[in-house]
Amino acid sequence: MSRPDPETSLERVLARVAAGDLDPATAAETLRGYVDLGFAHVDTDRAQRVGFPEVIFGQGKAPAHIAEIARALYVRHQRVLVTRVAPEVAQAVIAALPALPVRYAPVARALVLEDRPAPVRGQGTVLIVAAGTSDLPVAEEAALTATVYGNPVERLTDVGVAGLHRLLAHREQLRAARVLIVVAGMEGALPSVVAGLVSRPVIAVPTSVGYGASFGGLSALLGMLNSCAAGVTVVNIDNGFGAAYAASLINLPTDAEPPA
């Protein structure tokens, strides 16, 4: 999926050192593939290895740490995504990066740091299907992630099984997508229904939405894992990011270049 970056190949780095364009310390850091910030080892080589750069999981991290990790990735020409960021944390991170193009998506609870929108790399549309509006934070995390990874994204919201006619009214849109991410809480039945209508991969995302017997999304998770529809793949509870990452891998051409 990804190809070696000529700027970080051994021969290119050594040639730049010999020409005086690169100091030995920076060359060693480039070849090492990570940056040691003391509190974190930032993986700067991940985009070359797996096709997508390192993503920062924001929950539980100090705003100052998030900002420094984001800066380390950004100055090395990598698009930065930070997931699970509370509004007050986002505000602090943005304040710590005053000169950089960082924006906050409040519904998705994520930060993005990029100079320009991601170039389209996906072969087709990733369709995000949300059972209810309570599932929107997880659905939007998936939508934002898929967009940052270069996929055309469409959304279909509030089409849960309690009113199946709402879903069936969009059959053509469902069938036109190349990959579908289906987000649902409660009993988690929607992915089975969608998978029975389409001939495309369906990635199911259980959410923690529901009353007491939903057990924080466990009921939806088990329901999706026991789907009678073939072709349903299930990620962890509330993991919109993981679903979009998998969808992006499915949607990439086999000879895709590393992300710009």
ZICORWO-V439613 format. One record per run of one state. SS is the DSSP state (helix for helix, strand for strand, loop for the rest). FROM is the first residue (numbers start at 1). LEN is the number of residues. Records with the same first field share a line. If there is no record, write none. Layout:
# ZICORWO-V439613
SS=FROM-LEN, FROM-LEN
This chain:
# ZICORWO-V439613
loop=1-9, 20-4, 33-1, 37-4, 44-2, 51-5, 58-5, 75-5, 84-3, 97-5, 106-4, 114-8, 123-2, 131-2, 149-3, 158-3, 169-2, 177-2, 185-5, 196-5, 207-5, 226-6, 236-4, 253-8
helix=10-10, 24-9, 46-5, 63-12, 87-10, 133-16, 161-8, 171-6, 190-6, 212-14, 240-12
strand=34-3, 41-3, 56-2, 80-4, 102-4, 110-4, 122-1, 125-6, 152-6, 179-6, 201-6, 232-4, 252-1
